[in-house]
């Protein structure tokens, strides 16, 4: 028994390692902090919109006697909408039409000009290209409000102030949109595709409209969104260019209503101002939701190599 016992292999004793509690991943802590910050930003952005929606359902009395973030005694949204669009012979509807005119012509034209110019600067070499690049960067750095007064003086000499052209013509120029399309077109439109189209006998205009526009669609939608929001929310330029209320956009018109409600001879139209503000942001939300799907589909299509 002893010999057999000595012949058995010796088994080393293994010590079970002590359990070490896993430390928290620092990235997880950062994500928690980021989530809290994003939640604060979302609340900060949603609360004014919620206040606007809730107070648009109140009459003039409930606006000052009820809690701001809750409904009033009666639900008067439809009545407020009817009073808003019919007040002073429907001047709000006219302001809405003026804003649509400025957006369609101004923002649409700015997007087209930025697309054509940015594509040309990105794909064609010509003398003075660097000088144009410097001018575009300088124009991006200059705020539009700094140019409003010189533009007014120039337009007054031309005799086009207090006309729609005084708002549309400055809106046609979008240095940031041109710069964005310029940078996007460098990589989005391969030069090999353009050379192949030229070898097949396609003209430059046909190549641009049949090939390049499809490849530039995500950038075009992005510039269009920026141009629509900037033109729809434009306030300072129409304020100094227009003196006739019939040509006011919604921003200037609602500002006049607000001043009318809080002036010396104040009129009880705060409910119309709030309802008008709600009606003003609805088209922007619809335009963003409608264009966003084209934006996302274009970006995802461009990220896949064929």
ABEGO torsion letter per residue (X at the ends): XAAAAAABBBBBBBBBBBBBBBBBBAAAAAAAAAAAAAAAAAAAAAAAAAAAAAAAABBAAAAAABBAABBBABBAAAAAAAAAAABGGGAAAAAAAAAAAAAAAAAAAAAAAAAAAAAAAAABBBBGAAAAAAAAAAAAABBAAAAAAAAAAAAAAAGABGBAAAAAAAAABBAAAAAAAAAAAAAABBAAAAAAAAAAGBBAAAAAAAAAAAAAAAAAAAAAAAAAAAAAABAAAAAAABABAAABBAAAAAAAAAAAAABABBBBAAAAAAAAAAAAAAAAAAAAAAAAAAAAAAAAAAABBX
